[in-house]
Amino acid sequence: MKTTMINFPSKFKSFSFIAVAEHLKYLHGVLISGAKK
């Protein structure tokens, strides 16, 4: 797994990191809205 991750282009790495960050933000917002209800 680690070796394949290293072989990926840096653009793909940064894109996946941004996608994960956005997904975490979305999940966090859902949890907050769910707790308010």
MARBA-3410 file (N, C-alpha, C, O; in Angstrom, 1 decimal):
37
0.8,-1.2,0.0,0.0,0.0,0.0,0.9,1.2,0.0,0.7,2.1,-0.8 ~ 1.8,1.3,0.9,2.7,2.5,1.0,3.4,2.8,-0.2,3.6,4.0,-0.7 ~ 4.0,1.8,-0.8,4.8,2.0,-2.0,3.9,2.5,-3.2,4.3,3.4,-3.9 ~ 2.7,2.0,-3.3,1.8,2.5,-4.4,1.4,3.9,-4.1,1.3,4.7,-5.0 ~ 1.2,4.3,-2.8,0.9,5.7,-2.5,2.0,6.6,-2.9,1.8,7.7,-3.4
3.3,6.2,-2.7,4.4,7.0,-3.0,4.5,7.2,-4.5,4.9,8.2,-5.0 ~ 4.1,6.1,-5.3,4.2,6.2,-6.8,3.1,7.1,-7.4,3.3,7.5,-8.5 ~ 2.1,7.4,-6.6,1.1,8.3,-7.2,1.6,9.7,-7.4,2.5,10.2,-6.7 ~ 1.1,10.4,-8.4,1.6,11.8,-8.7,1.2,12.7,-7.5,0.2,12.4,-6.8 ~ 2.0,13.7,-7.3,1.8,14.6,-6.2,0.4,15.3,-6.3,-0.3,15.6,-5.3
0.0,15.6,-7.6,-1.3,16.2,-7.8,-2.4,15.4,-7.2,-3.4,15.9,-6.6 ~ -2.3,14.1,-7.5,-3.4,13.1,-7.0,-3.4,13.1,-5.5,-4.4,13.1,-4.8 ~ -2.2,13.2,-4.9,-2.0,13.2,-3.4,-2.7,14.4,-2.8,-3.5,14.3,-1.9 ~ -2.4,15.5,-3.3,-3.0,16.8,-2.8,-4.5,16.8,-3.0,-5.3,17.2,-2.1 ~ -5.0,16.3,-4.2,-6.4,16.2,-4.5,-7.1,15.3,-3.5,-8.2,15.7,-2.9
-6.5,14.1,-3.2,-7.2,13.2,-2.3,-7.2,13.8,-0.9,-8.1,13.6,-0.1 ~ -6.1,14.5,-0.5,-6.0,15.1,0.8,-7.2,16.1,1.0,-7.8,16.2,2.0 ~ -7.3,17.0,-0.1,-8.4,18.0,0.0,-9.8,17.3,0.0,-10.6,17.8,0.8 ~ -9.9,16.3,-0.7,-11.2,15.5,-0.7,-11.5,15.0,0.6,-12.7,15.1,1.1 ~ -10.5,14.4,1.3,-10.7,13.8,2.6,-11.0,14.9,3.6,-11.9,14.8,4.5
-10.3,16.1,3.5,-10.6,17.2,4.4,-12.0,17.7,4.3,-12.7,18.0,5.2 ~ -12.5,17.9,3.0,-13.8,18.3,2.7,-14.8,17.3,3.3,-15.9,17.7,3.8 ~ -14.6,16.0,3.1,-15.5,15.0,3.6,-15.6,15.0,5.1,-16.7,14.9,5.7 ~ -14.4,15.3,5.8,-14.4,15.4,7.3,-15.2,16.6,7.7,-16.0,16.5,8.7 ~ -15.1,17.7,7.0,-15.8,18.9,7.3,-17.3,18.6,7.2,-18.1,19.0,8.0
-17.7,17.9,6.1,-19.1,17.6,5.9,-19.7,16.7,7.0,-20.8,17.0,7.5 ~ -18.9,15.7,7.4,-19.3,14.8,8.4,-19.5,15.6,9.8,-20.4,15.3,10.5 ~ -18.5,16.5,10.0,-18.6,17.3,11.2,-19.8,18.1,11.3,-20.5,18.2,12.3 ~ -20.2,18.7,10.1,-21.4,19.5,10.0,-22.6,18.7,10.3,-23.6,19.1,10.9 ~ -22.6,17.5,9.7,-23.8,16.6,9.9,-23.9,16.2,11.4,-25.1,16.2,11.9
-22.8,15.9,12.0,-22.9,15.6,13.4,-23.4,16.7,14.3,-24.2,16.5,15.2 ~ -22.9,18.0,14.0,-23.4,19.1,14.7,-24.9,19.4,14.5,-25.6,19.6,15.5 ~ -25.3,19.3,13.3,-26.8,19.5,13.0,-27.6,18.4,13.6,-28.7,18.7,14.1 ~ -27.1,17.2,13.6,-27.8,16.1,14.2,-27.9,16.3,15.8,-28.9,15.9,16.4 ~ -26.9,16.8,16.4,-26.9,17.0,17.8,-27.8,18.1,18.2,-28.5,18.0,19.3
-27.9,19.1,17.4,-28.9,20.2,17.7,-30.3,19.8,17.7,-31.1,20.2,18.5 ~ -30.6,18.8,16.8,-32.0,18.3,16.7,-32.2,17.4,18.0,-33.3,16.9,18.2
END
